[in-house]
Amino acid sequence: MSIVIKDTEIPGREGRFDVLVEDDIIAGISHSEDGDRVISGAGKYLLPGFVNTHCHAAMSLFRGYADDLPLQIWLNEHIWPLESKLTAEDVYWGTKLACLEMIKSGTVAFNDMYFFMEAAARGVEEMGMKATLSHGFIDLGDEGRREEEIKRTEKFVAHIPGSKLVKPALGPHGVYTVSREGLEWCSRYSRKHELGVHMHLAETEQEMEQFGEGYQGNITDYLGEIGLLNNRLIGAHCVWLDDMDMENISRAGATVSHNPVSNMKLGVGKPMDYPFMRSAGVRVTLGTDSCASNNSLDMLETAKMAALQQKMGGDPTVLTAVEAYHMITRGGAEALNTGGGVIEEGMAADMILLEKGVKGAPGHNPISDIIYSLKGSDVTHVMINGRIVMGDRKVDNEDEIVREATARAMRLLKEVA
Protein backbone atom coordinates (compact mmCIF):
# COMPACT_ATOMS: atom_id res chain seq x y z
CA MET A 1 0.00 0.00 0.00
CA SER A 2 1.30 3.43 -0.97
CA ILE A 3 0.93 6.43 1.32
CA VAL A 4 0.96 10.07 0.28
CA ILE A 5 1.49 12.98 2.66
CA LYS A 6 -0.32 15.92 1.12
CA ASP A 7 0.28 19.67 1.19
CA THR A 8 3.15 19.68 3.66
CA GLU A 9 6.16 21.93 4.18
CA ILE A 10 9.69 20.52 4.04
CA PRO A 11 12.29 22.74 5.72
CA GLY A 12 14.87 23.79 3.17
CA ARG A 13 12.41 23.71 0.26
CA GLU A 14 10.18 26.54 -0.88
CA GLY A 15 6.47 25.83 -1.17
CA ARG A 16 4.28 22.90 -0.23
CA PHE A 17 4.70 19.34 -1.40
CA ASP A 18 3.14 15.92 -1.67
CA VAL A 19 5.44 13.09 -0.60
CA LEU A 20 4.75 9.57 -1.84
CA VAL A 21 5.88 6.49 0.08
CA GLU A 22 5.92 3.06 -1.51
CA ASP A 23 6.93 0.08 0.58
CA ASP A 24 9.68 1.42 2.85
CA ILE A 25 11.13 4.26 0.75
CA ILE A 26 10.31 7.78 -0.35
CA ALA A 27 9.17 7.25 -3.93
CA GLY A 28 8.19 10.75 -5.03
CA ILE A 29 8.25 14.41 -4.00
CA SER A 30 6.26 16.84 -6.11
CA HIS A 31 3.28 19.18 -6.07
CA SER A 32 0.92 16.36 -7.04
CA GLU A 33 1.28 12.76 -5.84
CA ASP A 34 -1.40 10.10 -5.41
CA GLY A 35 -1.45 7.10 -3.10
CA ASP A 36 -3.72 4.46 -1.61
CA ARG A 37 -3.80 6.28 1.72
CA VAL A 38 -3.71 10.06 2.15
CA ILE A 39 -2.45 11.91 5.23
CA SER A 40 -2.85 15.67 5.42
CA GLY A 41 0.34 17.57 6.12
CA ALA A 42 -1.32 21.00 6.06
CA GLY A 43 0.00 23.30 8.75
CA LYS A 44 2.83 20.90 9.52
CA TYR A 45 6.49 20.38 8.76
CA LEU A 46 7.56 17.04 7.30
CA LEU A 47 10.94 16.13 8.77
CA PRO A 48 13.28 13.18 8.86
CA GLY A 49 12.65 11.28 12.08
CA PHE A 50 15.03 11.96 14.94
CA VAL A 51 17.89 9.62 15.88
CA ASN A 52 19.11 9.13 19.46
CA THR A 53 22.71 7.88 19.45
CA HIS A 54 23.07 7.03 23.16
CA CYS A 55 20.39 5.51 25.34
CA HIS A 56 19.70 2.82 27.93
CA ALA A 57 16.06 2.35 27.02
CA ALA A 58 14.87 0.00 29.76
CA MET A 59 16.03 2.47 32.41
CA SER A 60 12.76 4.24 31.71
CA LEU A 61 11.66 2.12 34.69
CA PHE A 62 13.91 4.29 36.89
CA ARG A 63 12.61 7.70 35.78
CA GLY A 64 12.48 10.08 38.75
CA TYR A 65 14.15 7.61 41.12
CA ALA A 66 17.13 8.89 43.17
CA ASP A 67 17.40 12.26 41.44
CA ASP A 68 19.75 15.10 42.42
CA LEU A 69 22.55 12.95 43.85
CA PRO A 70 26.30 12.80 43.14
CA LEU A 71 27.07 10.40 40.29
CA GLN A 72 28.89 7.71 42.27
CA ILE A 73 26.28 7.67 45.07
CA TRP A 74 23.53 7.60 42.45
CA LEU A 75 25.12 4.63 40.72
CA ASN A 76 26.49 2.59 43.63
CA GLU A 77 23.72 3.06 46.17
CA HIS A 78 20.64 3.35 43.99
CA ILE A 79 20.85 2.41 40.30
CA TRP A 80 23.08 -0.68 40.45
CA PRO A 81 21.10 -2.28 43.33
CA LEU A 82 17.91 -1.87 41.26
CA GLU A 83 19.59 -3.25 38.15
CA SER A 84 20.69 -6.34 40.05
CA LYS A 85 16.99 -7.26 40.41
CA LEU A 86 16.06 -6.81 36.74
CA THR A 87 14.54 -9.65 34.77
CA ALA A 88 14.19 -10.08 31.02
CA GLU A 89 10.51 -9.17 31.23
CA ASP A 90 11.37 -5.98 33.12
CA VAL A 91 13.72 -5.00 30.31
CA TYR A 92 11.09 -5.89 27.70
CA TRP A 93 8.47 -3.60 29.26
CA GLY A 94 10.98 -0.87 30.12
CA THR A 95 12.18 -0.86 26.52
CA LYS A 96 8.62 -0.65 25.22
CA LEU A 97 7.93 2.29 27.54
CA ALA A 98 11.03 4.06 26.21
CA CYS A 99 10.05 3.30 22.61
CA LEU A 100 6.58 4.69 23.27
CA GLU A 101 8.03 7.94 24.59
CA MET A 102 10.52 8.20 21.74
CA ILE A 103 7.88 7.58 19.09
CA LYS A 104 5.55 10.15 20.65
CA SER A 105 8.34 12.76 20.51
CA GLY A 106 9.48 11.98 16.97
CA THR A 107 12.40 9.57 17.38
CA VAL A 108 12.57 6.77 14.81
CA ALA A 109 15.89 5.10 15.70
CA PHE A 110 18.18 4.79 18.69
CA ASN A 111 21.49 3.32 19.87
CA ASP A 112 21.05 1.29 23.05
CA MET A 113 23.31 -0.53 25.50
CA TYR A 114 21.87 -2.57 28.36
CA PHE A 115 21.13 -6.11 29.60
CA PHE A 116 18.72 -8.90 28.52
CA MET A 117 18.98 -7.53 25.03
CA GLU A 118 17.05 -10.36 23.37
CA ALA A 119 14.05 -9.11 25.37
CA ALA A 120 14.84 -5.52 24.39
CA ALA A 121 14.98 -6.52 20.72
CA ARG A 122 11.54 -8.12 21.01
CA GLY A 123 10.14 -4.90 22.43
CA VAL A 124 11.73 -2.76 19.73
CA GLU A 125 10.40 -5.00 16.95
CA GLU A 126 6.89 -4.89 18.37
CA MET A 127 6.99 -1.10 18.57
CA GLY A 128 8.20 -0.85 14.96
CA MET A 129 11.29 1.23 15.73
CA LYS A 130 14.81 1.00 14.38
CA ALA A 131 17.57 0.35 16.89
CA THR A 132 21.19 -0.65 17.19
CA LEU A 133 21.38 -2.77 20.33
CA SER A 134 24.36 -3.97 22.32
CA HIS A 135 24.81 -6.03 25.44
CA GLY A 136 26.49 -3.91 28.13
CA PHE A 137 29.83 -5.73 28.47
CA ILE A 138 31.27 -5.28 31.99
CA ASP A 139 33.98 -7.60 33.35
CA LEU A 140 35.60 -5.43 36.06
CA GLY A 141 38.91 -7.19 35.36
CA ASP A 142 37.58 -10.62 36.34
CA GLU A 143 38.49 -13.41 33.90
CA GLY A 144 35.49 -15.58 34.76
CA ARG A 145 33.10 -12.68 34.36
CA ARG A 146 34.78 -11.76 31.07
CA GLU A 147 34.07 -15.22 29.66
CA GLU A 148 30.43 -14.90 30.69
CA GLU A 149 30.16 -11.49 29.01
CA ILE A 150 31.68 -12.91 25.82
CA LYS A 151 29.08 -15.70 25.80
CA ARG A 152 26.24 -13.23 26.39
CA THR A 153 27.47 -11.00 23.58
CA GLU A 154 27.87 -13.86 21.11
CA LYS A 155 24.43 -15.21 22.00
CA PHE A 156 22.80 -11.82 21.44
CA VAL A 157 24.54 -11.19 18.11
CA ALA A 158 23.43 -14.64 16.89
CA HIS A 159 19.86 -13.81 17.93
CA ILE A 160 19.48 -10.76 15.66
CA PRO A 161 20.24 -11.57 11.96
CA GLY A 162 17.34 -11.11 9.57
CA SER A 163 15.67 -8.18 11.29
CA LYS A 164 14.80 -5.14 9.17
CA LEU A 165 14.64 -2.95 12.27
CA VAL A 166 17.25 -4.14 14.78
CA LYS A 167 21.01 -4.41 14.34
CA PRO A 168 23.49 -5.80 16.87
CA ALA A 169 26.60 -3.99 18.05
CA LEU A 170 29.31 -4.44 20.67
CA GLY A 171 28.77 -2.65 23.98
CA PRO A 172 31.93 -2.46 26.11
CA HIS A 173 30.67 -0.21 28.91
CA GLY A 174 33.84 1.85 29.35
CA VAL A 175 37.57 1.68 29.97
CA TYR A 176 37.02 1.73 33.74
CA THR A 177 34.62 -1.24 33.76
CA VAL A 178 36.16 -3.44 31.06
CA SER A 179 39.65 -4.95 31.19
CA ARG A 180 42.11 -4.49 28.34
CA GLU A 181 41.58 -8.17 27.49
CA GLY A 182 37.84 -7.60 27.31
CA LEU A 183 38.26 -4.55 25.10
CA GLU A 184 40.65 -6.46 22.83
CA TRP A 185 38.09 -9.24 22.43
CA CYS A 186 35.40 -6.64 21.55
CA SER A 187 37.77 -5.15 18.98
CA ARG A 188 38.48 -8.50 17.34
CA TYR A 189 34.82 -9.52 17.32
CA SER A 190 33.72 -6.17 15.93
CA ARG A 191 36.26 -6.38 13.13
CA LYS A 192 35.45 -10.01 12.29
CA HIS A 193 31.69 -9.45 12.11
CA GLU A 194 31.76 -5.80 10.94
CA LEU A 195 29.78 -4.63 13.95
CA GLY A 196 29.59 -1.17 15.47
CA VAL A 197 30.91 -0.44 18.94
CA HIS A 198 29.01 1.66 21.49
CA MET A 199 30.79 2.73 24.68
CA HIS A 200 30.97 5.42 27.34
CA LEU A 201 34.03 7.61 26.89
CA ALA A 202 35.47 10.33 29.11
CA GLU A 203 32.19 11.15 30.84
CA THR A 204 33.70 12.30 34.16
CA GLU A 205 36.96 13.70 35.48
CA GLN A 206 37.10 10.86 38.01
CA GLU A 207 36.97 8.33 35.17
CA MET A 208 39.91 10.00 33.46
CA GLU A 209 41.94 10.22 36.66
CA GLN A 210 41.34 6.54 37.32
CA PHE A 211 42.37 5.69 33.77
CA GLY A 212 45.55 7.78 34.12
CA GLU A 213 46.65 5.76 37.14
CA GLY A 214 47.07 2.66 35.00
CA TYR A 215 48.09 4.04 31.60
CA GLN A 216 50.57 6.75 30.69
CA GLY A 217 49.01 8.33 27.65
CA ASN A 218 45.80 9.51 26.06
CA ILE A 219 42.66 7.45 26.33
CA THR A 220 42.22 7.52 22.55
CA ASP A 221 45.80 6.27 22.09
CA TYR A 222 44.83 3.35 24.34
CA LEU A 223 41.72 2.63 22.28
CA GLY A 224 43.80 2.93 19.12
CA GLU A 225 46.32 0.36 20.38
CA ILE A 226 43.45 -2.01 21.11
CA GLY A 227 41.88 -1.46 17.69
CA LEU A 228 38.66 0.18 18.87
CA LEU A 229 39.29 3.70 17.58
CA ASN A 230 37.81 3.58 14.09
CA ASN A 231 34.72 4.51 12.11
CA ARG A 232 32.68 1.78 13.82
CA LEU A 233 32.96 3.47 17.24
CA ILE A 234 30.32 5.70 18.83
CA GLY A 235 31.71 7.21 22.02
CA ALA A 236 29.12 8.61 24.42
CA HIS A 237 29.71 11.83 26.41
CA CYS A 238 33.38 12.66 25.56
CA VAL A 239 33.35 15.61 27.98
CA TRP A 240 36.86 15.16 29.42
CA LEU A 241 38.82 14.51 26.24
CA ASP A 242 41.80 16.74 25.51
CA ASP A 243 42.66 18.31 22.16
CA MET A 244 44.82 15.36 21.06
CA ASP A 245 41.98 12.94 21.87
CA MET A 246 39.57 14.91 19.74
CA GLU A 247 42.02 15.06 16.84
CA ASN A 248 42.53 11.30 17.13
CA ILE A 249 38.77 10.73 17.01
CA SER A 250 38.49 12.91 13.92
CA ARG A 251 41.31 11.10 12.09
CA ALA A 252 39.81 7.71 12.96
CA GLY A 253 36.35 8.69 11.70
CA ALA A 254 34.72 7.76 15.01
CA THR A 255 31.47 9.39 16.15
CA VAL A 256 30.77 11.34 19.35
CA SER A 257 27.36 11.14 21.00
CA HIS A 258 26.89 14.34 22.98
CA ASN A 259 24.49 14.03 25.94
CA PRO A 260 24.10 17.56 27.30
CA VAL A 261 21.03 17.08 29.50
CA SER A 262 22.40 14.00 31.26
CA ASN A 263 25.80 15.67 31.67
CA MET A 264 24.24 18.72 33.30
CA LYS A 265 21.94 16.70 35.54
CA LEU A 266 24.72 14.42 36.78
CA GLY A 267 27.12 17.33 37.21
CA VAL A 268 30.02 16.00 35.15
CA GLY A 269 31.91 19.25 35.66
CA LYS A 270 31.95 21.14 32.37
CA PRO A 271 30.38 21.23 28.91
CA MET A 272 31.80 19.09 26.13
CA ASP A 273 34.27 21.11 24.00
CA TYR A 274 32.11 21.31 20.90
CA PRO A 275 33.94 24.28 19.32
CA PHE A 276 37.20 22.34 19.19
CA MET A 277 35.46 19.20 17.99
CA ARG A 278 33.85 21.16 15.19
CA SER A 279 37.16 22.73 14.18
CA ALA A 280 38.82 19.31 14.25
CA GLY A 281 36.12 17.82 12.04
CA VAL A 282 34.70 15.40 14.59
CA ARG A 283 31.30 13.93 13.71
CA VAL A 284 29.06 14.92 16.64
CA THR A 285 25.57 13.50 17.15
CA LEU A 286 23.15 13.76 20.06
CA GLY A 287 21.85 11.33 22.66
CA THR A 288 19.58 11.54 25.65
CA ASP A 289 21.23 8.91 27.86
CA SER A 290 18.70 7.12 30.07
CA CYS A 291 15.52 8.31 31.77
CA ALA A 292 17.38 7.81 35.05
CA SER A 293 19.93 10.52 34.22
CA ASN A 294 17.82 12.70 31.95
CA ASN A 295 14.16 11.90 32.76
CA SER A 296 13.18 12.64 29.15
CA LEU A 297 13.89 11.00 25.80
CA ASP A 298 12.74 14.05 23.82
CA MET A 299 15.36 14.76 21.16
CA LEU A 300 14.08 18.27 20.49
CA GLU A 301 14.65 19.11 24.14
CA THR A 302 18.14 17.61 23.91
CA ALA A 303 18.93 19.57 20.75
CA LYS A 304 17.81 22.85 22.31
CA MET A 305 19.81 22.19 25.49
CA ALA A 306 22.88 21.29 23.45
CA ALA A 307 22.74 24.59 21.57
CA LEU A 308 22.05 26.73 24.64
CA GLN A 309 24.67 25.10 26.85
CA GLN A 310 27.42 25.78 24.31
CA LYS A 311 26.48 29.47 24.07
CA MET A 312 27.01 29.97 27.81
CA GLY A 313 30.73 30.38 27.13
CA GLY A 314 30.00 33.79 25.64
CA ASP A 315 29.68 33.06 21.93
CA PRO A 316 26.04 32.88 20.75
CA THR A 317 27.13 31.60 17.33
CA VAL A 318 28.39 28.27 18.71
CA LEU A 319 26.27 25.22 17.86
CA THR A 320 23.61 26.81 15.70
CA ALA A 321 20.06 25.57 15.21
CA VAL A 322 21.09 24.23 11.80
CA GLU A 323 23.91 22.21 13.37
CA ALA A 324 21.66 20.86 16.12
CA TYR A 325 19.03 19.89 13.54
CA HIS A 326 21.63 18.03 11.49
CA MET A 327 22.82 16.16 14.60
CA ILE A 328 19.40 14.70 15.37
CA THR A 329 18.47 13.91 11.76
CA ARG A 330 21.03 13.19 9.05
CA GLY A 331 24.02 13.03 11.37
CA GLY A 332 22.44 10.47 13.66
CA ALA A 333 21.01 8.47 10.75
CA GLU A 334 24.42 8.26 9.12
CA ALA A 335 26.06 7.21 12.39
CA LEU A 336 23.59 4.33 12.83
CA ASN A 337 23.25 3.67 9.08
CA THR A 338 19.45 3.74 9.21
CA GLY A 339 19.01 4.62 5.53
CA GLY A 340 17.07 7.77 6.44
CA GLY A 341 17.90 11.20 7.82
CA VAL A 342 16.82 13.32 4.88
CA ILE A 343 13.63 13.87 2.85
CA GLU A 344 14.77 12.77 -0.60
CA GLU A 345 13.58 10.23 -3.14
CA GLY A 346 15.10 6.82 -2.60
CA MET A 347 15.75 7.34 1.12
CA ALA A 348 14.17 5.24 3.86
CA ALA A 349 10.69 6.48 4.74
CA ASP A 350 11.54 7.41 8.33
CA MET A 351 9.62 10.67 8.70
CA ILE A 352 7.57 12.70 11.14
CA LEU A 353 4.95 15.41 10.90
CA LEU A 354 5.44 18.31 13.32
CA GLU A 355 2.51 20.67 13.89
CA LYS A 356 3.57 24.30 13.59
CA GLY A 357 0.78 25.84 15.66
CA VAL A 358 1.27 29.04 17.60
CA LYS A 359 4.88 28.19 18.49
CA GLY A 360 5.73 28.02 14.80
CA ALA A 361 4.31 31.43 13.95
CA PRO A 362 5.11 33.62 12.13
CA GLY A 363 7.66 31.20 10.67
CA HIS A 364 10.65 33.40 9.79
CA ASN A 365 13.09 30.48 10.13
CA PRO A 366 11.65 26.95 10.20
CA ILE A 367 14.84 25.27 11.48
CA SER A 368 15.16 27.82 14.26
CA ASP A 369 11.52 27.29 15.21
CA ILE A 370 11.98 23.51 15.22
CA ILE A 371 15.01 23.59 17.54
CA TYR A 372 14.16 26.51 19.82
CA SER A 373 10.36 26.68 19.87
CA LEU A 374 8.68 23.39 19.05
CA LYS A 375 8.52 20.34 21.30
CA GLY A 376 8.33 16.60 20.94
CA SER A 377 4.69 16.86 21.97
CA ASP A 378 4.03 18.74 18.71
CA VAL A 379 4.73 15.59 16.68
CA THR A 380 1.47 14.24 15.24
CA HIS A 381 2.57 11.37 12.98
CA VAL A 382 5.58 9.06 12.89
CA MET A 383 6.48 6.79 9.98
CA ILE A 384 9.27 4.20 10.22
CA ASN A 385 10.23 2.13 7.18
CA GLY A 386 7.04 3.31 5.49
CA ARG A 387 4.77 2.17 8.32
CA ILE A 388 2.70 4.61 10.38
CA VAL A 389 3.57 3.84 14.01
CA MET A 390 1.84 6.96 15.35
CA GLY A 391 -1.14 8.68 13.75
CA ASP A 392 -2.81 11.76 15.21
CA ARG A 393 -0.66 11.33 18.35
CA LYS A 394 -2.00 7.82 19.01
CA VAL A 395 0.19 4.72 19.38
CA ASP A 396 -1.21 1.21 19.68
CA ASN A 397 -1.44 -0.22 23.20
CA GLU A 398 -0.26 2.94 24.98
CA ASP A 399 -2.28 2.29 28.14
CA GLU A 400 -1.10 -1.31 28.45
CA ILE A 401 2.56 -0.33 28.05
CA VAL A 402 2.36 2.38 30.71
CA ARG A 403 0.44 0.13 33.09
CA GLU A 404 2.74 -2.89 32.77
CA ALA A 405 5.97 -0.87 32.90
CA THR A 406 4.77 0.98 36.00
CA ALA A 407 3.92 -2.29 37.73
CA ARG A 408 7.39 -3.65 36.93
CA ALA A 409 9.06 -0.53 38.32
CA MET A 410 7.07 -0.69 41.55
CA ARG A 411 8.03 -4.35 42.05
CA LEU A 412 11.72 -3.50 41.68
CA LEU A 413 11.46 -0.79 44.33
CA LYS A 414 9.88 -3.21 46.77
CA GLU A 415 12.68 -5.73 46.19
CA VAL A 416 15.44 -3.26 47.16
CA ALA A 417 13.51 -1.62 50.04
Stockholm file with secondary structure:
# STOCKHOLM 1.0

chainA/1-417         MSIVIKDTEIPGREGRFDVLVEDDIIAGISHSEDGDRVISGAGKYLLPGFVNTHCHAAMSLFRGYADDLPLQIWLNEHIWPLESKLTAEDVYWGTKLACLEMIKSGTVAFNDMYFFMEAAARGVEEMGMKATLSHGFIDLGDEGRREEEIKRTEKFVAHIPGSKLVKPALGPHGVYTVSREGLEWCSRYSRKHELGVHMHLAETEQEMEQFGEGYQGNITDYLGEIGLLNNRLIGAHCVWLDDMDMENISRAGATVSHNPVSNMKLGVGKPMDYPFMRSAGVRVTLGTDSCASNNSLDMLETAKMAALQQKMGGDPTVLTAVEAYHMITRGGAEALNTGGGVIEEGMAADMILLEKGVKGAPGHNPISDIIYSLKGSDVTHVMINGRIVMGDRKVDNEDEIVREATARAMRLLKEVA
#=GR chainA/1-417 SS CCEEEEEEBCTTSSSCEEEEEETTEEEEEESCCCCSEEEECTTEEEEECEEEEEECGGGGGGTTSSCSCCHHHIIIIIIHHHHTTCCHHHHHHHHHHHHHHHHHTTEEEEEEEESCHHHHHHHHHHHTCEEEEEEEECCTTCHHHHHHHHHHHHHHHHHCTTCSSEEEEEEECCTTTSCHHHHHHHHHHHHHHTCEEEEEESCCHHHHHHHHHHCSSCHHHHHHHHTCCSTTEEEEECTTCCHHHHHHHHHHTCEEEECHHHHHHHTCSSCCCHHHHHHHTCEEEECCCCTTTTSCCCHHHHHHHHHHHHHTTSCTTSSCHHHHHHIIIIIHHHHHTCSCSSCCTTSBCCEEEEECTGGGCSCSCHHHHHHHTCCGGGEEEEEETTEEEEBTTBCTTHHHHHHHHHHHHHHHHHHHC
#=GC SS_cons         CCEEEEEEBCTTSSSCEEEEEETTEEEEEESCCCCSEEEECTTEEEEECEEEEEECGGGGGGTTSSCSCCHHHIIIIIIHHHHTTCCHHHHHHHHHHHHHHHHHTTEEEEEEEESCHHHHHHHHHHHTCEEEEEEEECCTTCHHHHHHHHHHHHHHHHHCTTCSSEEEEEEECCTTTSCHHHHHHHHHHHHHHTCEEEEEESCCHHHHHHHHHHCSSCHHHHHHHHTCCSTTEEEEECTTCCHHHHHHHHHHTCEEEECHHHHHHHTCSSCCCHHHHHHHTCEEEECCCCTTTTSCCCHHHHHHHHHHHHHTTSCTTSSCHHHHHHIIIIIHHHHHTCSCSSCCTTSBCCEEEEECTGGGCSCSCHHHHHHHTCCGGGEEEEEETTEEEEBTTBCTTHHHHHHHHHHHHHHHHHHHC
//
